[in-house]
């Protein structure tokens, strides 16, 4: 069983799930309502950033505790977890894309298309659940973690 601090894992998992719940709520809005409200789009970007960073925190904790390869960046964190068998290759690809979106939200504000944000929260949040399920299996933890 890979080394990890269960308390840290539960805290980061909670933050990830909390942000995903908020993103799902925003995704229930019509596209028009979402796109016309800058507070809604900003909230979605914030919660998306928190969700990705929480996933990265989970991975970095396991990576550090087990002395796996040090990731080069946020996206590479998921690649490392794929290399050690925690994440399936197709999930790694999706999580790397999500990390890239996180970077765009933080550093390329003017190049962020709110329509892409809406598409993300409507169609791609399931990757976070798949991530938590995979990490839970990898750590051989109780399925209630995910």
C-alpha positions as CSV (number, residue, x, y, z in Angstrom):
1,X,0.0,0.0,0.0
2,X,1.5,3.4,-1.0
3,X,2.4,5.6,1.9
4,X,0.0,8.5,2.6
5,X,-1.5,10.6,5.4
6,X,-5.2,9.7,5.4
7,X,-6.1,13.0,7.1
8,X,-4.4,15.0,4.3
9,X,-6.1,12.9,1.7
10,X,-9.5,13.3,3.1
11,X,-9.1,17.1,3.5
12,X,-8.0,17.6,-0.1
13,X,-10.6,15.2,-1.4
14,X,-13.3,17.2,0.5
15,X,-12.1,20.4,-1.1
16,X,-12.2,18.8,-4.5
17,X,-15.7,17.4,-4.0
18,X,-17.0,20.7,-2.6
19,X,-15.8,22.6,-5.6
20,X,-17.2,20.0,-8.0
21,X,-20.6,20.3,-6.3
22,X,-20.5,24.1,-6.8
23,X,-19.5,23.6,-10.4
24,X,-22.3,21.2,-11.0
25,X,-24.8,23.8,-9.6
26,X,-23.4,26.4,-12.0
27,X,-23.7,23.9,-14.9
28,X,-27.4,23.6,-14.2
29,X,-27.8,27.2,-15.5
30,X,-28.7,27.8,-19.1
31,X,-25.7,28.7,-21.3
32,X,-27.2,32.1,-21.9
33,X,-27.6,32.9,-18.2
34,X,-24.1,31.6,-17.4
35,X,-22.5,33.5,-20.2
36,X,-24.1,36.8,-19.4
37,X,-23.2,36.8,-15.7
38,X,-19.6,37.6,-15.0
39,X,-19.9,36.6,-11.4
40,X,-21.1,33.1,-12.5
41,X,-18.2,32.7,-14.9
42,X,-15.7,34.0,-12.4
43,X,-17.1,31.6,-9.7
44,X,-16.8,28.7,-12.2
45,X,-13.2,29.5,-12.9
46,X,-12.4,29.8,-9.2
47,X,-14.0,26.5,-8.3
48,X,-12.4,24.8,-11.3
49,X,-9.0,26.0,-10.1
50,X,-9.6,24.8,-6.6
51,X,-10.7,21.4,-7.9
52,X,-7.6,21.0,-10.1
53,X,-5.3,22.2,-7.3
54,X,-6.9,19.8,-4.8
55,X,-6.3,16.9,-7.2
56,X,-2.7,18.0,-7.7
57,X,-2.3,18.3,-3.9
58,X,-3.6,14.7,-3.5
59,X,-1.1,13.5,-6.1
60,X,1.8,15.5,-4.8
61,X,1.3,14.2,-1.3
62,X,1.4,10.6,-2.5
63,X,4.4,11.4,-4.8
64,X,6.4,12.9,-2.0
65,X,5.6,10.3,0.6
66,X,6.6,7.5,-1.8
67,X,9.5,9.3,-3.4
68,X,8.1,8.9,-6.9
69,X,9.6,11.0,-9.8
70,X,9.3,14.7,-9.1
71,X,6.7,16.3,-11.5
72,X,7.8,19.1,-13.8
73,X,4.5,20.9,-13.6
74,X,0.8,20.5,-12.6
75,X,0.0,18.4,-15.6
76,X,3.0,16.2,-15.1
77,X,1.8,15.4,-11.6
78,X,-1.0,13.3,-13.2
79,X,1.5,11.8,-15.6
80,X,3.6,10.6,-12.6
81,X,0.6,9.1,-11.0
82,X,-0.2,7.3,-14.3
83,X,3.4,6.0,-14.4
84,X,3.0,4.4,-11.0
85,X,-0.3,2.8,-11.9
86,X,-2.6,5.0,-9.9
87,X,-4.4,6.5,-13.0
88,X,-5.4,5.0,-16.3
89,X,-3.7,6.5,-19.4
90,X,-6.9,8.0,-20.8
91,X,-7.7,9.6,-17.4
92,X,-4.2,11.1,-17.3
93,X,-4.8,12.7,-20.7
94,X,-8.0,14.3,-19.5
95,X,-6.5,15.5,-16.2
96,X,-3.5,17.0,-18.0
97,X,-5.9,18.9,-20.2
98,X,-7.7,20.1,-17.1
99,X,-4.5,21.3,-15.6
100,X,-3.8,23.2,-18.8
101,X,-7.2,24.9,-18.5
102,X,-6.4,25.8,-14.9
103,X,-3.2,27.5,-16.1
104,X,-5.1,29.4,-18.8
105,X,-7.6,30.7,-16.1
106,X,-4.8,31.9,-13.9
107,X,-2.3,33.3,-16.4
108,X,-4.1,34.0,-19.7
109,X,-7.3,35.8,-18.4
110,X,-8.0,37.6,-21.7
111,X,-7.6,34.4,-23.7
112,X,-10.1,32.4,-21.7
113,X,-13.4,31.7,-23.5
114,X,-16.3,31.5,-21.2
115,X,-18.0,29.1,-23.6
116,X,-15.2,26.7,-22.9
117,X,-15.7,27.1,-19.2
118,X,-19.4,26.3,-19.6
119,X,-18.5,23.2,-21.7
120,X,-16.1,22.1,-19.1
121,X,-18.6,22.3,-16.2
122,X,-21.4,20.7,-18.3
123,X,-19.4,17.8,-19.8
124,X,-16.1,17.1,-18.0
125,X,-16.6,17.2,-14.3
126,X,-17.0,13.4,-14.2
127,X,-13.2,13.2,-14.6
128,X,-12.8,14.4,-11.0
129,X,-15.0,11.5,-9.7
130,X,-13.0,9.0,-11.9
131,X,-9.8,10.5,-10.4
132,X,-11.0,10.2,-6.8
133,X,-12.1,6.6,-7.5
134,X,-8.7,5.7,-9.0
135,X,-6.7,7.3,-6.2
136,X,-8.9,5.5,-3.6
137,X,-8.3,2.1,-5.3
138,X,-4.6,2.9,-5.6
139,X,-4.3,3.6,-1.9
140,X,-6.6,0.6,-1.1
141,X,-8.7,3.0,1.1
142,X,-12.3,2.6,2.0
143,X,-14.5,3.5,-1.1
144,X,-16.2,6.2,1.0
145,X,-13.1,8.4,0.3
146,X,-14.3,8.9,-3.2
